[in-house]
Amino acid sequence: MNEMTHRPSIDSPQLRTLLLTDLCDSTALVESIGDVATATLFRDHDRLVLDLQQRWRGRLIDRSDGLLLMFERPIDGLGFALDYVRTLEVMSASLGMELKARAGLHVGEVLTWRNTDEAVLAGAKPLEVEGLAKPTAARLMSMARPGQILLSSVAEPLAHRAARELGERGQQLLWKSHGRWRFKGMPESQQVYEVGEPGIAPLRTPQNTTKAWRDIPLWRRPASLVAEAALVALFGIGVWFMTRPAPAIAFNQRDWVVVADLRNLTGQSVLDDSLEQAFRISLEQSRYVNVFSDLKARDTLTRMRREPGTVLDRAVASEIALRDGARAVILPTVAEVGGRVRVSAEIIDPHTQATVYAVSFDGTGAASALDSIDSVTGELRGNLGESIKSIERDSASLPEVTTTNLDALRAFALAQKAASKFQYSEALQLYRRATELDPQFALAWLGQVRIYYGQEKASAAVEPLRRARALKAHLPPREALYLDAWVSEFADPSTTTGKWMQLAHLYPDYLPGRGNAAIWLYTENRFEEALAHALAAAVPQNPLAGNEFDTVGRAYLGMQQYAQAQSAFEKSYSATGGSVRRLLATAAAQGDFAAAHKYVEKLEPDNPFAYLERASLAVDQGQWKQAQALARTGLSLTEAERGLESRYLLLPVAVTTWLAGDKGNALRYARSAAEQALAALAKQKASDLDADAEEDAALSLGAAIVAQRLGDRDIAATVLQELPKYGLLMKTPQLAELLVVVRAQKARLDGNTDEAVKLLLPLLTGRERFQTRAALMDAYLDAGQSDLAMEQAQWLRQHRGLAYVELECGHCLQALNVADSNRAARKESELRGRVKPAGG
């Protein structure tokens, strides 16, 4: 009876988080610093452990050189491990020696019992913990490298899901999969993950040990490789190809499936997490499918405006599968049937939510559930290939944007596809349909903004932009930043490039952010920076990749890298049918007018903007009358709408009319462009969203420059008086620069060439506008400084790609830039005889 009284009482199995840590090279540490210093160090170490225990609600079970701790939740164990590893780094710096620990974190069922008071007094631990979870955590810890925290496939999704509880620190954590590993004494391989903080986590493949080793396929093991080499030597390359084992299906060739949440109908909720993870782990071994990650499912739920903890039932899991391109849904269930525990699974077609295959196994008692799961998943793995074939193939994922309505998302996806092919009318109708289905669909409203903006009809974009802005509170952070950037283009253009770059840097994998950062950097002549973002966005998975290649080509053309520009524009043309104007410009910039005229034949005759390049090409060839006729044709195609494009196209008409010898009418067109642009600016001044403000300001400055070249000072005087009233707008870099060019031209016309040069020289930053260099050449010519004027002339001649591709007011200065590039070539030739060679 006395023995029964003191026998420990073993609790029923409980799901707990176990963390094992080991202080690396502790024996060598003692030898290097001595016993006294070591005692002091470990006293500080013990204080650290106690503090972290209390902070993270952990229970210390055992300790020697390492620690065994138990936690209620995985996130607590992870928080302890992160703080422990980080603090050891700090202690290392202060002591001048390296202190590192390795850690293994696992979640599983454990048995616990309390030792008797007599046993504790005799040296036993107060609490004993046993179970398969303990050696699993130990295996993870033993294979970790110094400073490395490894997690099991059970612990990782639970910890990852709760990482937001760590605040900003949790968002910066680095997560890495190290593939499948085999643990001694365990029949199945295990997926191993690493987590850590930037600058601390090794993020290296763990080390093989006698109890844990990488699960390498048979055909990749050393002995097999030697045998294969022998076969090659004996039978030759051809025989080897016929006899080699069939390779595993490539990761990106396998179908994806979404695993719905386990339906536990037994009433024993303690089984939920363990059975669900066991089902997922076992299913992941299928060679037919890839299992959709828990983290990815949570991201999709956010875009569906569902709570992160939403149960993935048949309907919700099916919608996730449709949104993300998964082929099927697998719905596992555990229930009590006739006194037995039944584990079943259904394969579901996400399009119809119909079950196309089902399998089940029965067992006795809750303990049988794990065996039944193995049987069910084994049966599934054997039949998934045939079952999935019966499901309609629709593996293209839908755009990752926030909306509650799946049909609205489908309309949005079709709109994106149409927009990528410059089918603006169709795209606009589809974006409108998406907002009819879901009026809260902010990115569909922004899609309409993009279409109107791309068509130079920004005034029509104001209302959908207002609708989108009103929905900002409902958007996740990434989409909110995307919205902010678009709003800034209408409200404060001087900040827009910075906002796109912020979005691109914070979310480098978000392709719309990278693409727009590239476009706005390009408008500021920051071509190298634009190129980096455009190339990052021009990837196959981007439905707008063809558009991004157009931006890549523009950046290359702006840098006079013609072969690369040609290649990029051809890729864009192949994907979208667009970029013909740019191909024409690339050929013309190189003086290949025959090739340029072949592209003219591919231009749409009813596209008014196509006449910009056509007129510039005629200017480039000295065909002034033809250039004038082409520019007027482009203008006539816009007269019915009387919008921004009709104001833009006044300026090429002014330039070509001047070149054709009619200065009077040229000045009339320039004056009309300036007056209309300033009137439009004044009209929009009261609005918080000025649709065309930046473009009208650029147009008025361009008109002033053309008028000054014609000898008129009044138009420039009016522009210089009016534009400073728009202080916020004039902070935009290209507008601020053109304003200085107008002021410098005024000083030159007033006979103050020194002042003109003084104004222009600070603008030579490597991203200066073409007209800045043209104005500087003229200032040096008027000052009689032939050598400096020749330098500017040479620069203008060498930057013909920039002359064609530089963007302000819809390329409204393109014809003037091209004319100046040829004028500069003539000036350079004239000046060469006047300038004495260096040392002559």
N, C-alpha and C positions, 0 to 999 in steps of 0.2 A: 504493500500500500504506500510506503514511504517513497519507493522508487517511482511509482505512478505520479506522486505529488510533484516530484522534481523533474519529471520528463518534460522537455520543451514541447510547447503546443505549436504545431505547424499550421500556418494560415493557408487558406485556399489560394490557388494561383492568382496573381494580380499582374496587370499590365503596367510596367514601370520603365523608366529611362535609366540606363546604366552608363556611367562615364568612367573609363579607366584612363589614368595618365601615368606617365613615367618620366622622371627627370633624367635626361640623357647624360651618360658618362659621369654619374655621381661618384663612382669609386675614384676615377681619375681626378675629379675635383677635390676630393679629400686629400689625395696625395699631393696635389699641387699647392694647396693653401694651408694645409695643416689642420689638426683637430680643433684647435681653439677657434680659428676663423670659420671653420665649417660649422661648429656649434652655433656661432653667432648668426651665420647665414641661415641655418635651418630654423632658428628661432624666429627670424623675420619671415621665413617662408611659411611657418606654421601660422603666424598671425595673418598672413595673406590668405591662406586657405580658410581660416575661420571667418574672416571678413567676407570672403566670396561665398562661403556656405550660407551665411545669414542673408546676404544680398539676393542669392538665387534660390533660396529655399531648398538647399540640398542636404542630404544626410550622409555623413562620412561613415562608410561601412568598414573599410580597412585601409591600412597605410603601411608602407615601408619606404622604399625609394620612390614608390608611386602612390597613387590614390585610387580608391574605388568609392564612387559616390553614387547615390540613388536619388532620382528626382521624380516628381509627379508628372512633369511635362517635358518633352524634348527641348523646348525653347529655353527652359531654365538650365538644362544641362549644357546647351550650346552657349548660353550667356556666360556660364561659369568658365567653360573652356576658352572662350575668346578673351575674357578678362585675365585668366591665368596666363595664357601664352603672351598676351601683350605686356602684362606686368613683369614677367620674367625678362622680356626684352629691355624694359626700363631698368630693372635691377642689374642686368648685364652691363649697361652703359655706365652706371654709377660705380660698379665694382671693378670694371676693367677686365671682365672675364665673361665668357659666353655661357649663359644659362638658357637652356631650351628644353621643352617638354614635348612629348608626343602624346596624342590623345585618340581614343576610340569611343564613339557614341553609338548606342544601339537601343532600340525599344523592343521589348519582348516580355513574355510571361516569366515571372520569378516566384519562387517559394521563399517565404521569410519565416523565421521563428526567433524568439527571444531566448537567450541562454539564461539559465538560472543565476540567481545572485551569487551562489557558491562558485559557479563556473567563471563568472565575471571576475570575482575576487582572485581566482586562481590564474587569471590572465586571458580568459576567453573574451571575444568581442561581445558587446551587448546584443547585437543583432546579426544574425547569419542570413546570407542571401545566396540562393543556389538556383540553378535552372540553366537551360540552354542559352539564355540571353547573356549569361556571364562569360562563358568561353568565346561567344561571338564578339563581344566587346573587346575581350582580351586579344583575339586574333587581329582585330582592327588596329588596336593600339600597337601591337608588336610590329606590324608592317608599316606603320607611319614613320615618316622621316622626322628629324628634329624640327620642331615648330609646326608640325602638320596635324590638323584635326580631320579625322576620317569618320564618315558616317555610313551606316548601313542603309540599304534601300528602304527599310521600314522607317528609320529615323529621319531620312533626308526630306521627304515630302511634308512630314508633320512639322519639322523645324522650319523648312522653307516657307510654308504657309503662314507660320506665326512670326516670321522675321520682322514683319512690320511693327511688332511690339517693341523692337529695339530702337525705334525712331529712325532718325536719319542714318545712323550707323548701320541699321539693318538693310537699308537701301543700297549701301555701298559694299556690302559683302560680295565676295567672289565665290561662285559655286562652280565646281568642276566634276565631271564624271570620269572615273578611272577604269571604266569597263567592268567586266565580270572577273571574279576571283574565286578560287576554291579554298575552302577551309578544311583542315584535317578533321576527320570524324563527321563531316557533314556531307550528305549525298549530292546536294545540288550546289551549283555555283551561285555566287552572290554578287550583286551590283554594289560597287563601292564608290562613294562620293567624298569630295573634299570641300571644306568651307573655310574661309579665313578672310582677314582684312588685307587691303592693298598694302604692299610693302612688307608684310609679315608672312603671309601664307606662301609656302614653297611652290605650290601648284605644280608639283612634279609627280611622276608615276611612283607609287609606293614601292617599297623594297620587298622582294620575295623572301620568305622565311621558311623554316621547316614545317610550319603549321599554316602558312598562307602563301599561295602562289597564284600568279596570273593564269587565268583560264585561256590557254592558247589552243586554237583549233589543231587537231591532229596533224593536218597537212603543213602547219607552220612550226611544228616542234623540231628541234635539232636533229633527232634521229630520223625523222621523216624527210627532212631536207637532205641529209646525207644519202638516204635511199633514193630520193629523186635524182640527185646528182649522179648516182651510180647508173640509174636507168638511162639518163641522158648519154652517159659515156658508152653504155652497151648498145642501146637501140637507136640513138640519134634523136634529134629534136622532133622529128615527125612522129615517132613512136611515143615519145613522152607526152605529146599533146593528145594522142588518142587514148592513153592509159591513165592520165592523171585523174584524181578524184574530182567530182563536180564541185566547184566552189560554192560557198554559201551565197545566197541571194544578196546582192548589194543593198546597203542600207536604204539608199534613196529609190530603189526599185520596188520595195515592198509596200503593200497597202497599210494605211494607218487605221487603227480602230480606237474608238472612245469607250472606255470602260465606265459604265454607270456605277453609281454608288450601290453597294451591297444592300439588298433588302433583307433585313434580319427580322423574320416573323416569329422567332422563338421566344421573344421576351427577355432574352439574356443579353443585355446591351454590352456587357463586358467583352463579348465576342466581336463586336463591330469592327474595331480598328485592326485587330490581329487577323481576322478572317479576310477582310478586304485586302490587306497588304499581302497576305499569303496567296490570294487569288491572282493579284496583279503580278507578283513576282513569278509565279508559276507560268502565267500566260505569256510573260515576256520572253520565254524560251522558244516560242513558236518561230519557225523559219518562214512563215507566210506573212506575218504582220509586224508592225511596230505599234507599241501601245502609247497612246496619247498621254503626255505627262500631266500630272496633277497641277503643276504650276501653269501650264498652258491653258488648261481648262478654266482655272480661276481668272486668268487674263481675259478669256473670251466671255466669261460671266460678267465681268466688269463692263465690257463693251455692250452687253445685252441689258445693262443697267439692272443686273440682279445682284443680290447680296453675295459676298464671297462664300458664305456657308450654305448657299442654295443647294438643295438635294438634287443630284444628277439622276433624275428619274428617266423614264422612257422618252418623254417629250423634250425635256431640257437637254439630255445627252444627244438626242437626234439633231436638235438645232445646232449644238456645238459642232457636231460632225459635219453638217452642211456648211456652216460658216467657215470651217477650217480645212475642208477638203478631205475629211476622213471617210473611209469607204463604208464602215459599218459601226454599229453600237453593240456592245456585249453587256447584257444585263444579268448579274449574278443574284441568286436568291438563296437564303437558308430558311427552312421552315420545319415545323414538327408535323409529321404526317403518320397517323396510326401508331404513335408512340415512338417513331423513329425520326432521326434528324436527316432531312433531305437537302442536299446541295444541288442546285440546278443553275443552268446558264442558257440564255437565249441570244442568238445572233439576230440583230434587228436591222432592217433596211431603213436608213434614216429618212429617205424620201417619203415612205409610206407609213413608217413606224410599225410595219408588219414583221412578225417573227418568221425568219426563213429557215431556222434550224434551232433545235433545243436538245439538251442532254441533261440527265440528272443521275445522282447516285445517293443511296440511302445508307445510313449507319446507325449504330446504337450509341446514344449519349452524345453530349457536346464534344467529348474528346475525339469522336469519329469524324468531326467536320473537316479537320485538316487532311485526313486521308481521302475523304470524299472530294475535297477540292483538287487534290492531285489527280484523282481519277477523272473528274470533270474536265479540268484543263488539258489533261492528256488526250481525252477524247476530242476536245475542241482543236487542239494543235494538229491532230490527225485529219480533221475534217474542214478546217478553216478555208483551205484553198478552194475546195469544191463549193462550199457554202457561199463564199464571197463572190464567186463567179456569177451567182444568180442575182446579185445586187447590181443595179444600174451603175455603170462607171461614171462618176462625176467628181473626179478627184481634185479639180481646180478649186483652191480655197477662195472664199469671198474676201473683199477688202477688210482689213482690221480697223473698223471704225465703229463708233458707238451709235446704236439704234436698237430699239426694242422690236422692230418690225422686220421680219426676215424678207418679206416681199420688197420692202423699201430698200433693203440691202442689196437684193438682186438687181433692182432698177439702178441703184448707185453703181454696181459693178459693171453693168452694161453701158452706163454713161461714161465711166472711166475708159472703157474700151473704145467707145466712139470718139471721145476727146483725144485719145492717143493717136487716132488716125485723122485728126483735124476735121472730123465730121461734127462741126459745132452745132448745127441745127438739131440733129438727132440727139446729141449729148445733152443739150439744154432741155429738150422735152423729157428725157429720162430723169435728169436731176429734178425737174419739176414734179414728175410722177413720184419720185422718192419722198419729196416733202409733202405731197398730198397724202401719201400713205402714213407718213410719220412727220407731222409738223414740228416735232422736237428734234429732227435729224439735222443737227447743226452743220455737219460736213457736206450734206446735200445742198444746203443753202449756199455754202461756200463754193461748191461745185459750180453753181450758177454764177457766182461772183467771178470765178476763174474764166468761165466762158466769155462773159461780157467783157472782162478786162482784156482777154486775148484778142477779142474782135474790135478793140479800141472803142468800146461802148461802155466805158466805166460809169457813166451817169446812170445807166440801167442797172448797174451792180449795187447801187447804194441801198435800195430797199432789201434785197436778200441779205446784204451784209448786216443791216440793222437786225433782221430776224435772227441771224446767226449770233450776233453779239448779245442779244437778249437771252440766249440759251447757255451762256458761258458757265454759269453756276452748275450746270448739269454735266459738264464735260470733264473727263479725266485730265490730268496735268498736261500730257503731251498734246492733246487736241486743243486745250485752252491756249497753249503757246502758239500753236498753228493759227488759231483764230486771232490772237493778239497781233501777230505779224501782218496778217491781212488788214486788220483795222488800222494799223499804223501807216500802211501805204496810202490810206485815204485821209487819215487824221494828222499824221506827222511823218511824212516820207523820209525825213532826215534820220529817223531811227530804224527804218525798215530793214536795211541790210544787217544791222546789228542783231535784230530780233531773229532773223532767219539763221544767222550764224549761231546764236545762242541755242536755238532749237536743234540745229545740226550737231552741235557739240554735246548737248545733253542727251540726245537720242541719235547717235550716229547710224543706227540701223533703220531709222525712219526715213524712207526714201523721199517722200514729198518734201521733208525739211531740207535734205541734202540738195535736191533738185532746185528748190527755190533759192536757197543760199547761193547756188552757182549762178542763177540768173541775175540776182541783184548785185552780186560781186562783179559780174560781167558788165552791168550797166555803169559801174564806177571805174571801168578799165582795169580792174584787179584780176587780170586774166589767169595768172598762175594759181591764185587762190580759188578762183571759179573752177578751174580745170580739175582740181583735186576733188571738189564736191560733186561736180558733174560726172566724173568717172566713177565715183562711188555709187552714184544713183543709176548709172547706165548698165544695170545688171539684168540678166534674163528674167528674174522674178518680178521686176518692176513693169507693170502694164504700160507705163509711160516711158519705157527705155528709149524708144525712138525719138521722143522729144528731148531726152537727156543727151543723146548723141548730137542733136542739133546744137545744144549748148556747148558740148565738147568742141564741136567744129568751130563755133564762134570764137571760143577762147583761143584755139590754135590760130585762127585767121587773124585775130587781134595781135598775136605774137609773130605774125609773118611766117608761121610754120605751115606752109601750103600743103605739103603732101599729107600731113596728119589731119589737117582741116578737111581736105578732099575725102579721105577715108572715113572720117566721122560723118560727114554730110551724106555720103553714099549709104552708110549704115542706117542713118535716119530716113533717107529716101526709101530704102528697101523695106523698112518697117512701117512707115507711115504714109509714104507718097509725098511727104513734105520736103523742105530744105532745097527745092529747086532754085529759089532765089539766091540762097547761099552758095550753091554750086556755081551759079552764074558769076557771083561776085568773086569766088575763089579763082575761077579761070581768068576773069578780067583783071584782077589784081596782079596776076602774073604776066599780063599782056597777051594771053592766049585768047584773042577775040573770036577766032573760029570756033573754039570749044564753047565759048560764052554764048554765041549765037545759037548753037545747038540746044542749049538749055532754054533759050528764049522760046523755042518752039514748044517746050513742055509747060510753059506758064499758062495759067488760066486767063483768058482774055478779059473776063469780067471781074478780075481781082484788081481793085485800084492800086493796092500796094505793090503789085508786081511791076507797075510802071515806074516805081522809084529806081529799081535796078536797071530797067530798060533805058530810062532816061540817062542814068549815070554812065551806062555802057556807051551810049551815043556821045556823051560829053567826053568820055575817055578817048574816043576815036576822032574828036574834033568835029563831029557832025552836029553843029549847033541847032540848025533848023529842025532836024529830026528829033533831037533831044527836047526841044521846045514843044513839038507836036505830041510827043509821047507823054510829057509831063502834063500837058493840058488834057489829054485823054484820061489820065488817071484822076485828075481833078473833076472832070465832068461826070465820072462814075459815082461821085460822092455828093453831088450837088443836091440830090433829092432829099437826103437825110440831114444835111446841114449840121453834122456833128463834128466831133473832134477831128476825124480823119479828113474832113473837107478843109479844116484850118491847117492841118499838117501839110497838105499837098499844095497849098498856096506857095510855100517857100521854094520847092523845086521848080515850080513854074517861074517864080521871080528870078532864080539863078539862071535857068536856061534862056529866059527871055533876054536877060542882060548879056549872056554870052552870044546870043543871036544878034546883038547890036541894038536892041530897043531898050535903052536905059530908062526912058520915061515910063513905059508900062511895067518894066521890072520893078521900079520903085513903087509904083501903084500896088502891085501885088505884095511887096514886102510890107508896105504900110497897112494894107488890109489884114495881113496875117497878124501883125503886132496889135492892131486895134481890136480884132476879134478875140485874140488870146487874152488881152487885158480886160476886155469886157466880160469874158467868161469867168475870169478870176474874181472880178468884183461881184459878179452875180452869186458866186458860190461862197463868198467870204463869210456870210452869216451862218452857213451850215457847219456842223461839227465833222462832217465827212465830205471833203471836197473831192469829187470823183476824178477830175482831170487837172487838178491844180498843178502838180509837178510838170505835166506835159505842156500845159499852157504857158507856164513860166519859162520853160525851155524854148518853146516856140517864139515867145516874144523876144527873148535874148538872141535867138538865131536870126529873127527878122531884123533886129537892131544891127547885128554884125553885117548882114547882107546890105542893109541901107548905108552903113558907114563905108562899105567898099564901093558903093555907088556915089559916095561924096555927100550923102545926106546926114545931117547931124540931129535933126529934129526928132526923128523916131527914137534914136538912142537916148536922147535927153528925156523923152517921155517915159521910156522903159526904166531908165535909171532913177527917175523920180517915183514911179509907182511900185516897183518890185520890193524895195526895202520895207514897205509897209507890211509885207508878209514875212516877218522875221523868222518864225518857226520854219516856214517852208524853205527859205533861202539858206538854211543850214545844210540842206542837202548838198553833198560834195560837188556834184557836176553842175548844179545851178550856181553855187558860190563861185566856182571857177569861171564859168561863162560870164558871170557878172563882172569879174575882174578883167576878163578879155575885153568886154565892151568899154570899161573905164580906161583900159590901156589904149584902145583904139582912139578913144576920144582925146586922150593926152597926145597921142601921135598926130592926129589931125589938127590939134591946136599948136603943133610945132614943138611939143615938149617930149622929145624922143627918150631923153634920159629917164623921165618919170614913167614912160611906157615900159621901158626895159626893167626898171626897178619893180614895177607891179607884176611883171610876167615871170621873172626869173624864179621866185619862190614856188611857182606852180610846177616846175620841172621835177616831179617826184618819181617818175617812172610810170605814173598812171595818168599823165596829163592828157587833155583833150587835143585833138588834131588841130583845132583852130587856135589853141594857145601857141603852138609852134609856128603856125602861119602868121599870127600877129607879131610874134617875136622876130621872125624873118623880115617882115615889113618894117619894124622899128629899127632894126640894124641897118637895113637898106637906106632908110631916111637919114640915119645918123652917119652914113658913109663908112660904116664898119664892115667892109666887104668880107673879111675873113670869118667874122662871126655870123654874118648873114649866110655865107656859104655853108657853114656847119648846120644851120637850121634847114637850109634848102636840101642838103644831103639827107638829113633825118626825114624830112617830108617825102622825099623820093623813095626812101627805103621802107617806109611804113604804109604802103599802098593797101595792105590787108586791113589795117586800122581805118584807113580812109573809107573803105567800103562797109566795114562791120560795126564801127562805133555807133552807139545807140543814144540818141536824144531826140525827143519829140518824133518818135517813129521813123528814124533815119532821115529827118527833114533836112539835115545838112549834108547828106551823102553826096549829092551832086556838087556842092561847093567844095567839099573835101577832095573829091576826085579831080576837079578842075585845079585845085591848089597843088595837088601832087604833081600834075603835069607842069604847072607854072613853075614849081620849085625845081623841076628837072631842067627847065630852060634857064632859070636864073643861075643854077649851079654851073651850067655850061658857060654862061656869060661871065660869071665871076671868077672862074678858074684861071682865066688869063690875067685878071687884075691882081690876084693874090700871089705874093711872092712865096716860093717854097721855103720851108724852114731851113735856116742856115745858108740861104742863097744870097 
